[in-house]
Amino acid sequence: MASENQLPDDLFWMNRALQLAAQAAELGEVPVGAVVVLDGREIGAGFNAPISGCDPTAHAEIRALRDAAARVGNYRLSGATLYVTLEPCTMCVGAIVHGRISRLVYGATEPKAGAIESARNTLDEPHLNWRVEPVGGVMQERCSQILSDFFSRRRREIRQRRKQQKAGKGSDHV
């Protein structure tokens, strides 16, 4: 997806989504943030929390959609834009369509599970009863970097724990 449909506000709202992604990282969650905007104002926000929430559906997009629907008192959010730092998965695309989001703006692509352009082109499926305008690649480098930094840090921590465990086993000799 090219970002030629990018609007000036897209950078502002993607920065907000990146702030939410940072909150997820602080909790040890994969750093993905999402914000729902309608008529120039934030009506919903969320960040990844499946681990801390013990909820496999607690993706940033789902949490932002739930927040927005609760705030406006309607599950249909037509006219709204969803900003998310990572290309949504199939589950989230389904929720986006059911929530009647009009425009989806995302940053980084997700080669393994991305359902907009990477692994699937879900929004192009003819049976869908709602059309969403996708805009990808907005602030792609920053959105990718926060993920890369998170996983690099996680791998370092795992190596360090293993090294400490190995060192601890060696000193148990009697």
Secondary structure, DSSP 8 states (H G I E B T S, - for coil): ---TT--HHHHHHHHHHHHHHHHHHHTTS---EEEEEETTEEEEEEE--TTTTT-TT--HHHHHHHHHHHHHT-S--TT-EEEEEE---HHHHHHHHHTT-SEEEEEE--TTT-TTTTS--GGG-TT-SS--EEE--TTHHHHHHHHHHHHHHHHHHHHHHHHHHHHHHHTT--
